[in-house]
Every structure is written in C-alpha cells, then in structure tokens.
C-alpha cells in the first residue's frame, strides 16, 4: 500500500496543470509589447559604450606610450643644442693650442674671443651667470654661504663673492659661493 501511496503523492492532479498554463499565459500578457525592442536597443547601446570604452582605453595607452617616448628622446637629445653651440669654442681652443709661436697679446686676444663664443653659447641656451657683488642682498636660492664675516656691509648682505654661480632656465645649476656680512665689528 505504501508503494501505491507514494505514486499518488508524486502525481500532480490533472486539474492543476491547466491552472499553471493559464498563469504563464497571464504573465506573458502582462509584459508590454515594446519591452523586447527596448531591451535590444539597451543592449546595442551597452555594446556601443563598451566599444567606445575600449577605444578610449587604447587611445590613452597610445598617448602614454608616445609621451614616454618623447620623454626618453628629450633626455637623450636634450643637450644636443648646447653641445652644438660648444663645438666652435672647442675649435677655437684647439686652434690656439696649435699655434707654435705667438705673442702674449695675441694669445690673450684669442682667449677673449673664445670666452665671447662661450658666453654666446650660454646665452643661446639660457645659461645665466650669478655673480653677486659686495652689498647685494643674500639670496639663499641663488647663493651658498660659506661663512659669515664682520664687514662694513649691512648684515645679511654679500660681503665677498668667492665663485660665480649659474642658472639654467630659472633652475640653479650651481649657487654662487659667498661670504655673508655679519655687520660692523663691535
């Protein structure tokens, strides 16, 4: 009896089956007729946006790669202009050394000419000299104080310049070495 009872429990009454089919039909009738089209349009937009995202990502990667290449080239060839402007200076120095016999006056004139060439090369490449004079205000951005000394100059000013400094396009390459005035001796 228990076997027949189990069989009866697993069977769905036939009168319930049409009821389930009618629920499915009712659910389908509740769905708006344009939802399938809206779903397809939304999926097409998602695909379009995804494609745009992938293209933008690839473009950003290309921009990053090009920027890295430009930085690498700038590092590699950044001094090219400066080096080219120094070549005539080297040529002049070699020519001066090649002269066997020359007077002190001619030698001095050659050195002055070579120094002008070097100054022109510095100017073309935005390399400026920092040469403070006694009495100039001490600037810690451009000057390096070696010591303070009693002096006739006002306190906190340059008492003496020991070595010129240089600035390349507003960046200090070498600060000027100075002695700073501590004011009048007591």
Number of C-alpha atoms within 10 A of each C-alpha: 5 7 7 8 9 10 9 11 9 8 8 9 9 8 8 9 10 9 10 11 11 11 11 11 10 11 10 11 10 9 10 8 10 8 10 11 10 11 11 11 12 12 12 12 12 12 12 12 12 12 12 12 12 12 12 12 12 12 12 12 12 12 12 12 12 12 12 12 12 12 13 12 11 12 11 10 12 12 11 12 12 16 13 11 17 17 14 15 20 14 12 17 16 11 11 16 11 9 9 6 9 10 8 9 9 12 15 12 12 16 15 12 15 19 15 13 19 18 17 16 21 18 13 13 16 14 20 19 17 18 19 24 13 19 18 16 17 21 15 10 10 20 25 19 19 13 12 18 18 16 19 14 19 18 19 17 23 27 28 20 20 14 15 15 21 19 17 15 11 10 12 17 14 17 21 26 22 26 24 29 25 19 17 12 8 4
